Amino acid sequence: MNPDQRPADAAGHPVEYTRRLVIGAPRERVFDAIATVDGPRHWWTTKVTGSAAAGGKLRFGFAGLDEEMVMHVTTRRRPSAVAWSCVEHTRNSEWAGTLLEFMLASRGPAESELEFRHGGLPAELVAQGWEHFLASLAAYAETGTGTPFGQVS
């Protein structure tokens, strides 16, 4: 998304949550953890269906919460970029129309950098959840084990 098109508050500050983190895994592995149907099952929520292809729709369910999100895959550029536009959120309608962007850069054969942006919602509404799930994504890419919602210990 062009920075000039990002939602802003009355003072012109971006309405978004951003996070940059270094992950001890190759960029391609991190990309697959994000850009496939199976990948997010290991770090975000265990209930994921749909198509992860560009133009496809992914459904993310959260067991026990009677909650589902539908994301339209707006960008899928291997191995550097994935973007999802939230089409529907059955519990938090303010998510509809927001954009989740995952930009990946290689930092060598076994390390990558993720720049994540969730645009359209104030950071304070989503920061706690994203801090947990982005750490889960990093753990999954690095060790093969994340902490997705719905995981049975």
C-alpha positions as a Markdown table, in Angstrom:
| # | Residue | x | y | z |
|---|---|---|---|---|
| 1 | Met | 0.0 | 0.0 | 0.0 |
| 2 | Asn | 1.3 | 3.5 | -0.8 |
| 3 | Pro | 2.0 | 5.4 | 2.4 |
| 4 | Asp | -0.1 | 8.3 | 1.1 |
| 5 | Gln | -3.1 | 5.9 | 1.0 |
| 6 | Arg | -2.8 | 4.6 | 4.6 |
| 7 | Pro | -5.6 | 5.5 | 7.0 |
| 8 | Ala | -4.6 | 8.4 | 9.3 |
| 9 | Asp | -6.2 | 10.1 | 12.3 |
| 10 | Ala | -7.2 | 13.8 | 12.5 |
| 11 | Ala | -3.6 | 14.8 | 13.2 |
| 12 | Gly | -2.3 | 12.9 | 10.2 |
| 13 | His | -0.7 | 10.1 | 12.2 |
| 14 | Pro | -1.0 | 6.6 | 10.6 |
| 15 | Val | -3.8 | 4.4 | 12.1 |
| 16 | Glu | -1.8 | 1.1 | 12.1 |
| 17 | Tyr | 0.2 | -1.3 | 14.0 |
| 18 | Thr | 3.7 | -2.0 | 12.7 |
| 19 | Arg | 6.4 | -4.4 | 13.9 |
| 20 | Arg | 9.8 | -5.3 | 12.5 |
| 21 | Leu | 11.6 | -8.4 | 13.7 |
| 22 | Val | 14.6 | -10.5 | 12.8 |
| 23 | Ile | 13.8 | -14.2 | 12.5 |
| 24 | Gly | 16.4 | -16.9 | 12.6 |
| 25 | Ala | 15.1 | -18.8 | 9.6 |
| 26 | Pro | 15.5 | -18.4 | 5.8 |
| 27 | Arg | 13.1 | -16.0 | 4.1 |
| 28 | Glu | 11.5 | -18.8 | 2.1 |
| 29 | Arg | 10.6 | -20.7 | 5.2 |
| 30 | Val | 9.0 | -17.6 | 6.8 |
| 31 | Phe | 7.1 | -16.9 | 3.5 |
| 32 | Asp | 5.7 | -20.5 | 3.5 |
| 33 | Ala | 4.6 | -20.0 | 7.1 |
| 34 | Ile | 2.5 | -17.0 | 6.1 |
| 35 | Ala | 1.6 | -17.6 | 2.4 |
| 36 | Thr | 0.1 | -21.2 | 2.6 |
| 37 | Val | -3.1 | -22.6 | 4.0 |
| 38 | Asp | -1.1 | -24.9 | 6.3 |
| 39 | Gly | 1.4 | -22.3 | 7.6 |
| 40 | Pro | -0.8 | -20.1 | 9.8 |
| 41 | Arg | -2.2 | -23.2 | 11.4 |
| 42 | His | 1.1 | -23.5 | 13.2 |
| 43 | Trp | 1.4 | -19.9 | 14.5 |
| 44 | Trp | -2.0 | -18.0 | 14.3 |
| 45 | Thr | -5.0 | -20.3 | 14.6 |
| 46 | Thr | -5.3 | -24.1 | 14.0 |
| 47 | Lys | -8.5 | -23.6 | 11.9 |
| 48 | Val | -7.6 | -22.2 | 8.4 |
| 49 | Thr | -9.3 | -23.1 | 5.1 |
| 50 | Gly | -9.5 | -21.6 | 1.6 |
| 51 | Ser | -7.0 | -20.6 | -1.0 |
| 52 | Ala | -3.7 | -18.8 | -0.3 |
| 53 | Ala | -3.2 | -18.0 | -4.0 |
| 54 | Ala | -3.3 | -14.3 | -5.0 |
| 55 | Gly | -6.9 | -13.4 | -5.4 |
| 56 | Gly | -8.0 | -16.3 | -3.1 |
| 57 | Lys | -9.8 | -16.1 | 0.2 |
| 58 | Leu | -8.7 | -17.5 | 3.5 |
| 59 | Arg | -11.0 | -18.3 | 6.4 |
| 60 | Phe | -9.5 | -18.2 | 9.9 |
| 61 | Gly | -11.6 | -19.7 | 12.7 |
| 62 | Phe | -11.1 | -19.4 | 16.4 |
| 63 | Ala | -12.5 | -22.5 | 18.2 |
| 64 | Gly | -14.7 | -21.7 | 21.2 |
| 65 | Leu | -15.1 | -18.1 | 20.3 |
| 66 | Asp | -17.6 | -18.5 | 17.5 |
| 67 | Glu | -15.5 | -16.2 | 15.5 |
| 68 | Glu | -14.2 | -16.2 | 11.9 |
| 69 | Met | -12.2 | -13.9 | 9.7 |
| 70 | Val | -12.2 | -13.9 | 5.9 |
| 71 | Met | -9.1 | -12.5 | 4.3 |
| 72 | His | -8.7 | -11.7 | 0.6 |
| 73 | Val | -5.2 | -12.5 | -0.6 |
| 74 | Thr | -4.3 | -9.2 | -2.4 |
| 75 | Thr | -0.5 | -9.9 | -2.7 |
| 76 | Arg | 1.5 | -13.1 | -2.9 |
| 77 | Arg | 4.9 | -12.4 | -4.3 |
| 78 | Arg | 7.3 | -15.3 | -3.4 |
| 79 | Pro | 9.5 | -14.9 | -1.3 |
| 80 | Ser | 9.1 | -11.3 | -0.3 |
| 81 | Ala | 5.5 | -10.1 | 0.2 |
| 82 | Val | 2.1 | -11.2 | 1.3 |
| 83 | Ala | -0.9 | -9.0 | 1.9 |
| 84 | Trp | -4.4 | -9.8 | 3.1 |
| 85 | Ser | -7.4 | -7.5 | 3.1 |
| 86 | Cys | -10.0 | -8.4 | 5.8 |
| 87 | Val | -13.3 | -8.9 | 4.1 |
| 88 | Glu | -15.2 | -10.0 | 7.2 |
| 89 | His | -14.7 | -10.5 | 10.9 |
| 90 | Thr | -17.8 | -12.0 | 12.6 |
| 91 | Arg | -16.8 | -10.7 | 16.1 |
| 92 | Asn | -15.0 | -7.4 | 15.4 |
| 93 | Ser | -16.5 | -5.7 | 12.4 |
| 94 | Glu | -14.0 | -2.9 | 12.7 |
| 95 | Trp | -11.4 | -5.3 | 11.1 |
| 96 | Ala | -13.3 | -5.3 | 7.8 |
| 97 | Gly | -11.4 | -3.3 | 5.3 |
| 98 | Thr | -8.1 | -3.4 | 7.2 |
| 99 | Leu | -4.9 | -4.5 | 5.5 |
| 100 | Leu | -2.3 | -7.0 | 6.8 |
| 101 | Glu | 1.0 | -6.7 | 5.1 |
| 102 | Phe | 4.0 | -9.1 | 5.6 |
| 103 | Met | 7.2 | -7.9 | 3.9 |
| 104 | Leu | 10.2 | -10.1 | 4.0 |
| 105 | Ala | 13.9 | -9.5 | 3.4 |
| 106 | Ser | 16.8 | -12.0 | 3.5 |
| 107 | Arg | 19.6 | -11.3 | 6.0 |
| 108 | Gly | 21.7 | -14.2 | 4.9 |
| 109 | Pro | 21.1 | -18.0 | 4.4 |
| 110 | Ala | 19.6 | -18.6 | 7.8 |
| 111 | Glu | 18.1 | -15.3 | 8.8 |
| 112 | Ser | 15.3 | -13.0 | 7.6 |
| 113 | Glu | 13.6 | -9.8 | 8.5 |
| 114 | Leu | 9.9 | -9.4 | 8.7 |
| 115 | Glu | 8.2 | -6.0 | 8.5 |
| 116 | Phe | 4.6 | -6.4 | 9.5 |
| 117 | Arg | 1.9 | -3.8 | 9.2 |
| 118 | His | -1.8 | -4.0 | 10.1 |
| 119 | Gly | -3.3 | -0.8 | 8.7 |
| 120 | Gly | -6.7 | 0.6 | 9.5 |
| 121 | Leu | -6.9 | 0.0 | 13.2 |
| 122 | Pro | -5.2 | 1.9 | 16.1 |
| 123 | Ala | -2.2 | 0.0 | 17.3 |
| 124 | Glu | -3.5 | -0.2 | 20.9 |
| 125 | Leu | -6.4 | -2.4 | 19.7 |
| 126 | Val | -4.3 | -5.0 | 18.1 |
| 127 | Ala | -0.8 | -4.8 | 19.5 |
| 128 | Gln | -1.1 | -7.3 | 22.3 |
| 129 | Gly | -2.5 | -10.0 | 20.0 |
| 130 | Trp | 0.0 | -9.3 | 17.2 |
| 131 | Glu | 3.0 | -9.3 | 19.6 |
| 132 | His | 2.0 | -12.8 | 20.7 |
| 133 | Phe | 1.2 | -14.2 | 17.2 |
| 134 | Leu | 4.3 | -12.6 | 15.5 |
| 135 | Ala | 6.5 | -14.2 | 18.2 |
| 136 | Ser | 4.6 | -17.5 | 17.5 |
| 137 | Leu | 5.4 | -17.0 | 13.8 |
| 138 | Ala | 9.1 | -16.5 | 14.5 |
| 139 | Ala | 9.2 | -19.6 | 16.8 |
| 140 | Tyr | 7.4 | -21.7 | 14.2 |
| 141 | Ala | 9.8 | -20.6 | 11.4 |
| 142 | Glu | 12.9 | -21.1 | 13.7 |
| 143 | Thr | 11.9 | -24.3 | 15.5 |
| 144 | Gly | 8.9 | -25.8 | 13.8 |
| 145 | Thr | 6.7 | -25.1 | 16.9 |
| 146 | Gly | 4.5 | -22.1 | 17.3 |
| 147 | Thr | 1.7 | -21.2 | 19.7 |
| 148 | Pro | -1.4 | -20.9 | 17.6 |
| 149 | Phe | -4.9 | -20.2 | 19.0 |
| 150 | Gly | -6.7 | -23.5 | 19.5 |
| 151 | Gln | -3.5 | -25.6 | 20.0 |
| 152 | Val | -4.1 | -28.5 | 22.4 |
| 153 | Ser | -1.1 | -29.0 | 24.7 |
